[in-house]
């Protein structure tokens, strides 16, 4: 295990398939990108910074990715997929009231970001430094969160009675994103779980209009 926690491939002869080796290399590159960007920021991160962390050759990097941006966007997508899955899993809790499921999902989301500063910076801040394609990807990921929460809140007839329920959900998710991004930008990612109570109070106010 190297200092960054990446498990190295076995030296010499091994029984891994070509596909397994390639998958391991790709994962190490994504982790390396996430860590490097979390530490230095997207603009200051070089391919060499990623190679140093991933312990792969420059040739191997370009077998997987066209350039730094392509690697970064893939790392972002991997982080997004993980966090969306965490939220989706928390929502799939049978037998709980609607707002209890929302609280579980929100708590899981905040804890996931609070527990990994590099991933939080990549997910919430550095994505905006990687150009229009990255901004569009961020918007698409946020739309996935909107779809999850909209599907949950739509179970409540009070939410369905709002003038524009989907727009209300987008405002809620956008507000959460803004609050969380502010905490991460100021180095307060560890305090993110503290946002749960006020966000829940606001979400309840939508239903008690």
C-alpha positions in Angstrom: 0.0 0.0 0.0 1.5 3.4 -1.0 1.4 6.5 1.2 -1.8 7.6 -0.6 -3.6 4.4 0.3 -3.6 3.0 -3.3 -3.1 -0.8 -3.5 -0.3 -1.5 -5.9 -0.5 -4.2 -8.5 1.6 -7.3 -7.7 5.2 -7.2 -9.0 6.3 -9.8 -11.5 4.1 -12.5 -12.8 0.5 -12.5 -11.6 -2.8 -14.0 -12.5 -4.7 -10.8 -13.2 -6.3 -10.5 -16.6 -5.6 -7.6 -19.0 -9.0 -6.3 -18.1 -8.4 -6.4 -14.4 -5.0 -4.7 -14.8 -6.6 -2.0 -16.9 -9.5 -1.5 -14.4 -7.0 -1.2 -11.6 -4.9 1.4 -13.5 -8.0 3.4 -14.3 -9.2 3.4 -10.7 -5.8 4.5 -9.5 -5.7 7.4 -12.0 -9.2 8.5 -10.9 -8.1 8.4 -7.2 -4.9 10.2 -8.1 -6.8 12.9 -9.9 -9.3 13.4 -7.1 -6.5 13.7 -4.5 -4.3 16.0 -6.6 -7.2 18.3 -7.4 -8.4 18.3 -3.8 -4.9 19.4 -2.7 -3.8 21.7 -5.5 -7.0 22.7 -7.4 -7.8 21.8 -11.0 -5.9 24.6 -12.7 -2.6 23.8 -10.8 -2.9 20.0 -11.1 -0.8 18.5 -13.9 -0.8 15.0 -15.4 2.5 14.5 -13.7 0.8 15.1 -10.3 -1.7 12.4 -11.1 1.0 9.9 -12.3 3.0 10.5 -9.1 0.0 9.4 -7.0 -1.3 6.6 -9.2 2.1 5.1 -9.9 1.5 4.5 -13.6 3.4 5.7 -16.6 2.5 8.6 -18.8 1.9 6.2 -21.7 -0.7 4.3 -19.5 -2.4 7.5 -18.6 -3.0 8.3 -22.3 -4.2 4.8 -23.0 -7.1 5.6 -20.6 -7.7 9.4 -21.1 -7.2 11.9 -23.9 -6.0 14.6 -21.5 -6.2 16.0 -18.0 -9.8 17.3 -18.4 -11.0 13.9 -19.6 -9.5 12.2 -16.5 -10.9 14.9 -14.2 -14.4 14.6 -15.7 -14.3 10.8 -15.3 -13.2 11.3 -11.6 -16.0 13.7 -11.1 -18.5 11.2 -12.6 -17.2 8.5 -10.4 -17.6 10.7 -7.3 -21.1 11.8 -8.4 -22.2 8.2 -9.1 -21.1 7.2 -5.6 -22.9 10.1 -3.8 -26.1 9.7 -5.9 -26.1 6.0 -5.0 -25.6 6.8 -1.3 -28.7 9.1 -1.4 -30.7 6.6 -3.4 -29.9 3.8 -1.0 -30.9 5.9 2.0 -34.3 6.7 0.3 -35.0 3.1 -0.2 -35.9 2.5 3.5 -39.3 0.7 3.7 -41.8 1.5 6.4 -40.5 5.0 7.2 -42.5 8.2 6.8 -41.6 10.4 3.9 -39.7 13.0 5.8 -37.8 10.4 7.8 -36.5 9.0 4.5 -35.6 12.5 3.4 -33.7 13.0 6.6 -31.8 9.7 6.1 -30.9 10.7 2.6 -29.8 14.2 3.6 -27.7 12.8 6.5 -26.0 10.3 4.3 -25.2 12.9 1.7 -23.7 15.3 4.2 -21.7 12.6 6.0 -20.3 11.3 2.7 -19.0 14.8 1.8 -17.8 15.5 5.3 -15.8 12.3 5.4 -13.7 13.0 2.2 -12.4 16.6 1.8 -10.8 15.9 -1.6 -13.9 14.4 -3.1 -16.0 17.2 -1.6 -13.8 19.8 -3.3 -13.8 18.0 -6.6 -17.5 17.4 -6.5 -18.6 20.9 -5.4 -15.8 23.4 -6.3 -13.2 22.3 -8.8 -15.8 21.1 -11.3 -16.4 24.8 -12.2 -12.7 25.3 -13.1 -12.7 22.6 -15.8 -14.7 24.5 -18.5 -18.2 24.5 -20.0 -18.3 20.7 -20.5 -17.7 20.3 -16.7 -20.4 22.8 -15.8 -22.9 21.0 -18.0 -21.9 17.7 -16.3 -22.5 19.3 -12.9 -25.9 20.5 -14.0 -26.8 17.0 -15.2 -25.7 15.5 -11.9 -27.8 18.0 -9.9 -30.8 17.0 -12.1 -30.3 13.4 -10.9 -30.7 14.6 -7.3 -33.7 16.7 -8.2 -35.3 13.6 -9.8 -34.7 11.5 -6.7 -36.1 14.1 -4.2 -38.9 15.1 -6.5 -40.0 11.5 -6.7 -40.0 11.3 -2.9 -41.8 14.5 -2.1 -44.4 13.8 -4.8 -45.7 11.1 -2.5 -47.2 13.9 -0.3 -50.3 15.5 -1.7 -49.3 18.9 -0.1 -46.2 18.9 -2.3 -48.2 18.0 -5.4 -50.5 20.9 -4.6 -47.7 23.5 -5.0 -48.0 25.8 -8.0 -44.9 24.1 -9.6 -43.7 21.2 -7.5 -40.7 20.4 -9.8 -39.5 24.0 -9.6 -39.8 23.9 -5.8 -37.7 20.8 -5.7 -35.1 22.4 -7.9 -35.0 25.4 -5.6 -34.6 23.1 -2.6 -31.7 21.1 -4.2 -30.1 24.3 -5.5 -30.2 25.7 -2.0 -28.7 22.6 -0.4 -25.9 22.7 -3.0 -25.2 26.4 -2.3 -25.0 25.8 1.5 -22.8 22.8 1.2 -20.5 24.4 -1.4 -20.0 27.4 0.9 -18.9 25.2 3.8 -16.5 23.3 1.6 -15.1 26.5 0.1 -14.2 27.8 3.6 -12.7 24.6 4.7 -15.6 23.6 7.0 -16.5 20.3 5.3 -16.4 18.5 8.6 -19.3 20.6 9.9 -21.6 19.7 7.0 -23.8 17.3 9.1 -24.8 20.4 11.1 -26.8 21.7 8.1 -29.2 18.8 8.3 -31.6 20.3 10.9 -32.1 23.7 9.2 -32.5 22.1 5.8 -35.1 19.7 7.2 -37.0 22.6 8.8 -37.1 24.4 5.4 -38.2 21.3 3.6 -41.0 20.8 6.1 -42.1 24.4 5.5 -42.7 23.6 1.8 -45.2 21.0 2.9 -46.8 23.1 5.5 -47.6 26.1 3.3 
